[in-house]
Amino acid sequence: MNQKNDNKSKIKARVYKRYPLANILIYNGTTILHFLIGCLGLIIGYNFLCCNLGYIFGIIYLIFAFTQMYIIMPLTVCPNCVYYKMKGGLCTSGMNLVSRKIAEEGDIKNFGDRAKGYLSHNKLYMAALFIPIIGLIPALILNFSIILLILFLIVLGLLMFRFFVVFRRTACVHCSAKYRCPNAKAMGIVGD
């Protein structure tokens, strides 16, 4: 019976040409908060090391995270997305608008390439989400504090919120590109 309900929810999901502002704010707000709190956690977690290594780790992470999301994605993924070409279209991240200004149009057939290769955008994106979680585990062991534990739990909570709410309720489920997207297939939002 659950599979019947899952299939009904997949069929009923409205596909957006223009995502509502609330969905865009949820997506980007979750992303930015994850990156900032992850950075803060790394800074606080490794502040006991010499040479300001906590700040170095945190700032390097923050630069990496924002670069992969707000520069690499519009340069390499968005040009191949249906939202790039869609007149009046606005994707869940809004990066299709940025992409039109900084990148040449790609080929929609190449959209799935976002998951191919060791340094694919998907792998960079996942790295940006998991680095603070993995990085904070040793910091919690070596430099435990309640604040650090709270930051760790917030970042972990944001990751779970992204996977179970943002992707499944406000972003991917409504995406016009979901039928070509390896992420949507991997999450079971669309079948093979």
Residue pairs with C-beta under 8 A, 6 or more apart in sequence:
10 173
10 189
10 190
13 173
13 174
14 174
15 174
15 175
15 176
15 178
16 23
16 92
16 174
16 175
16 176
17 86
17 88
17 89
17 90
17 176
18 88
18 89
18 90
19 90
19 91
19 92
19 94
19 174
22 170
23 92
23 170
23 171
23 174
24 90
24 92
24 93
24 94
26 166
26 170
26 171
27 92
27 93
27 166
27 170
27 171
28 93
28 94
30 158
30 161
30 162
30 166
31 69
31 93
31 162
33 158
34 129
34 132
34 155
34 158
34 159
34 162
35 61
35 62
35 65
35 66
35 69
35 128
36 62
37 132
37 151
37 154
37 155
37 158
38 61
38 62
38 65
38 131
38 132
38 133
38 135
38 136
38 155
39 58
39 59
39 61
39 62
39 65
39 132
40 58
40 151
41 58
41 132
41 135
41 136
41 139
41 148
41 151
41 152
41 155
42 54
42 57
42 58
42 61
42 132
42 135
42 136
42 139
43 54
43 55
43 57
43 58
44 54
44 139
44 145
44 147
44 148
44 151
45 54
45 135
45 136
45 139
45 140
45 143
45 148
45 151
46 53
46 54
46 57
46 58
46 139
46 143
47 54
47 55
47 143
48 54
48 142
48 143
57 135
61 131
61 132
61 135
64 127
64 128
64 131
65 128
65 131
68 121
68 124
68 125
68 127
68 128
69 93
69 125
69 128
70 95
70 98
72 121
72 124
73 93
73 95
73 121
73 125
74 95
74 96
74 98
74 99
74 102
74 103
75 99
75 102
75 103
76 103
76 114
76 121
77 111
77 114
77 121
78 84
78 91
78 95
78 96
78 98
78 99
78 103
79 99
79 103
79 104
79 105
79 106
80 106
80 107
80 108
80 109
80 110
80 111
80 113
80 114
81 91
81 96
81 99
81 108
81 111
81 177
82 89
82 108
82 111
82 176
82 177
82 180
83 89
83 90
83 91
83 96
83 176
83 177
84 96
84 99
84 100
84 105
84 106
85 105
85 108
86 96
86 176
89 96
89 176
90 96
90 97
91 175
91 177
92 170
92 171
92 172
92 174
92 175
108 180
111 177
111 180
111 181
112 180
112 181
112 182
113 120
114 120
114 121
114 122
114 181
114 182
114 183
115 121
115 122
115 123
115 182
115 183
117 123
122 182
122 183
129 159
129 162
130 159
132 155
133 152
133 155
133 156
133 159
136 148
136 151
136 152
136 155
137 152
139 148
140 148
140 149
140 152
163 187
167 173
167 183
167 187
167 189
168 187
168 189
172 178
172 181
172 183
172 184
172 187
172 189
173 189
175 181
175 184
177 184
178 184
178 189
178 190
179 190
181 190
184 190
185 191
185 192
